[in-house]
Amino acid sequence: MKTIYVGNLPFSSTPAEISDLFSRFGTVHSVNLISDRETGRPRGFGFVEMDPEQALAAIEALNGSDLGGRSLRVNEARGREDRGNRGPSSGGSFRRE
């Protein structure tokens, strides 16, 4: 199974719409559109899971394509550990004394 990152989605996108878009390239195992934790509003990106060869074909075909007037960013998702440190530049935690 390969996870695909899909960015720059219209905020009106639905899981069914994204599944239909990607299913042209093979079986879509799951679609997860990300919402803001506090407001519940869509954040404009999500993840699609497909078989590896089909995922690569979908990435190749859909990256830069138009959906709802927006140019999609489609690439292989990176794991959390691969995204780099987003914390304090010192690498330490915040602590007050």
Contacts in CASP RR format, 6 or more apart in sequence:
PFRMAT RR
TARGET T0000
AUTHOR 0000-0000-0000
METHOD contacts of the structure
MODEL  1
MKTIYVGNLPFSSTPAEISDLFSRFGTVHSVNLISDRETGRPRGFGFVEM
DPEQALAAIEALNGSDLGGRSLRVNEARGREDRGNRGPSSGGSFRRE
1 29 0 8 1.000
1 49 0 8 1.000
1 50 0 8 1.000
1 51 0 8 1.000
1 52 0 8 1.000
2 49 0 8 1.000
2 50 0 8 1.000
2 51 0 8 1.000
2 52 0 8 1.000
2 55 0 8 1.000
2 56 0 8 1.000
2 76 0 8 1.000
3 47 0 8 1.000
3 48 0 8 1.000
3 49 0 8 1.000
3 55 0 8 1.000
3 76 0 8 1.000
3 77 0 8 1.000
4 22 0 8 1.000
4 47 0 8 1.000
4 48 0 8 1.000
4 49 0 8 1.000
4 50 0 8 1.000
4 55 0 8 1.000
4 58 0 8 1.000
4 59 0 8 1.000
4 74 0 8 1.000
4 75 0 8 1.000
4 76 0 8 1.000
4 77 0 8 1.000
5 45 0 8 1.000
5 46 0 8 1.000
5 47 0 8 1.000
5 73 0 8 1.000
5 74 0 8 1.000
5 75 0 8 1.000
5 76 0 8 1.000
5 77 0 8 1.000
5 78 0 8 1.000
6 18 0 8 1.000
6 45 0 8 1.000
6 46 0 8 1.000
6 47 0 8 1.000
6 48 0 8 1.000
6 62 0 8 1.000
6 72 0 8 1.000
6 73 0 8 1.000
6 74 0 8 1.000
7 44 0 8 1.000
7 45 0 8 1.000
7 46 0 8 1.000
7 72 0 8 1.000
7 73 0 8 1.000
7 74 0 8 1.000
8 44 0 8 1.000
8 45 0 8 1.000
8 70 0 8 1.000
8 71 0 8 1.000
8 72 0 8 1.000
8 73 0 8 1.000
9 18 0 8 1.000
9 33 0 8 1.000
9 42 0 8 1.000
9 44 0 8 1.000
9 45 0 8 1.000
9 46 0 8 1.000
9 67 0 8 1.000
9 70 0 8 1.000
9 72 0 8 1.000
10 44 0 8 1.000
10 67 0 8 1.000
10 68 0 8 1.000
10 69 0 8 1.000
10 70 0 8 1.000
11 41 0 8 1.000
11 42 0 8 1.000
11 44 0 8 1.000
12 42 0 8 1.000
13 33 0 8 1.000
13 42 0 8 1.000
13 44 0 8 1.000
13 67 0 8 1.000
14 33 0 8 1.000
15 31 0 8 1.000
15 32 0 8 1.000
15 33 0 8 1.000
18 31 0 8 1.000
18 33 0 8 1.000
18 46 0 8 1.000
18 48 0 8 1.000
19 28 0 8 1.000
19 31 0 8 1.000
19 48 0 8 1.000
21 62 0 8 1.000
21 67 0 8 1.000
22 28 0 8 1.000
22 31 0 8 1.000
22 48 0 8 1.000
22 50 0 8 1.000
22 58 0 8 1.000
22 62 0 8 1.000
24 58 0 8 1.000
24 61 0 8 1.000
25 50 0 8 1.000
25 54 0 8 1.000
25 55 0 8 1.000
25 57 0 8 1.000
25 58 0 8 1.000
25 61 0 8 1.000
26 50 0 8 1.000
26 51 0 8 1.000
26 54 0 8 1.000
26 57 0 8 1.000
26 58 0 8 1.000
27 50 0 8 1.000
27 51 0 8 1.000
27 54 0 8 1.000
28 48 0 8 1.000
28 49 0 8 1.000
28 50 0 8 1.000
29 49 0 8 1.000
29 50 0 8 1.000
29 51 0 8 1.000
30 47 0 8 1.000
30 48 0 8 1.000
30 49 0 8 1.000
31 46 0 8 1.000
31 47 0 8 1.000
31 48 0 8 1.000
31 49 0 8 1.000
32 46 0 8 1.000
32 47 0 8 1.000
32 48 0 8 1.000
33 42 0 8 1.000
33 44 0 8 1.000
33 45 0 8 1.000
33 46 0 8 1.000
34 42 0 8 1.000
34 43 0 8 1.000
34 44 0 8 1.000
34 45 0 8 1.000
34 46 0 8 1.000
34 47 0 8 1.000
35 41 0 8 1.000
35 42 0 8 1.000
35 43 0 8 1.000
36 42 0 8 1.000
36 43 0 8 1.000
47 77 0 8 1.000
48 55 0 8 1.000
48 58 0 8 1.000
50 58 0 8 1.000
55 76 0 8 1.000
58 74 0 8 1.000
59 74 0 8 1.000
59 75 0 8 1.000
59 76 0 8 1.000
62 72 0 8 1.000
62 74 0 8 1.000
63 72 0 8 1.000
63 73 0 8 1.000
63 74 0 8 1.000
63 75 0 8 1.000
64 71 0 8 1.000
64 72 0 8 1.000
64 73 0 8 1.000
64 74 0 8 1.000
65 71 0 8 1.000
65 72 0 8 1.000
65 74 0 8 1.000
66 72 0 8 1.000
85 91 0 8 1.000
88 94 0 8 1.000
END
